[in-house]
Amino acid sequence: MSLAPEAQPNSAPPPICRTAFLLKHLCIPLCVGLLLLALVTTYVDRAVSNWFYDAAAGRFPLHYNSMLETVMHLWVKYLVVLLACAAIGAFFFSFAAARWRPWRRLLLFLSLSLTLAPGAVAVFKSAGNRYCPYDMVEYGGFAPYRSLFERPAPGVKPGHCSLSGHASSGFSLLAFYFVGLTLKRPTLARMGLWGGVAAGMIFGLTRVAQGAHFLSDILGAGLICWLVILVLHIVLFGARGDSFAHPSPALGNGDAARRVAAPLNSRPPSAFWRRQNPVES
């Protein structure tokens, strides 16, 4: 699939203002936050996990399923790790190859998003108190049930299953939504948005089926990933959007690589990027 800008009508829509961009992209985490609050304050969280729990056997049948453990728990996570390594490698390669220089800021954004988003979830997860479902009394374990924001009972050590690190690997792919915005490629943006959501939910629900997490742990991981990636985009590209603005007519049918890089180069860098890269600015 070519990354060259899609054909657009001659009349370009006005740029999205900074306030509209922030409102649009903060509305999503606000809605997820409200849904998360509903899950942790009602019985819905446990009701979803009950679908995968065998009360007669006193366990989650898929807990030790080899296919889920090998393919869905390990292999897919390694694919995202490889993608992050490729982005990091390409970023450093851009310092040696002049043709890659226009992509440097975008590659830095991808590198940071694919690492810091899951990393932030891991930090919150390690600081959490909730145990995994299969460790809780009602699912054959030893620890009492605690919602996402409750402290552990006296004498019970805190658990570290408050968020799904596995789901965060999938949600980190939401970075490609912002790549699509930056390149003014609506198709890529839509693929990044729905692909990232689908990957995060599939990775996460796999762990829910295994009794390793509640649904709220999945949504919490997605919320953090979105906010981290949004902040990185604002830092590197500024709090603005171009509503997939059209490429310059002067480009005509020139070199494909030049047409791909044009939207990226036409977007003014953020103040942070200008301070760190005075020569490029």
Buried (B, 14 or more C-beta within 10 A) or exposed (E): EEBBBBEBEEEEEEEBEEEBBBEEBEEBBEEBBEBBBEBBEEEBBBEBBEEBBEEEEEBBEBBEBEEBBEEBBEEBBEEBBEBBEBBBEBBEEBEEEEEBBBBBBBBBBBBBBBBBBBBBBBEBBEEBBBBBBBBBEBBBBEBEBBBBEEEBEEEBEBBBBBBBBBBBBBBBBBBBBBBBBBBBBBEBBEBBBEBBBEBBBBBBBBBBBBBBBBBBBBBBBBBBBBBBBBBBBBBBBBBBBBBBBBBEEEEEEEEEBEBBBBBBBEBEBBEEBEEEEEEEE
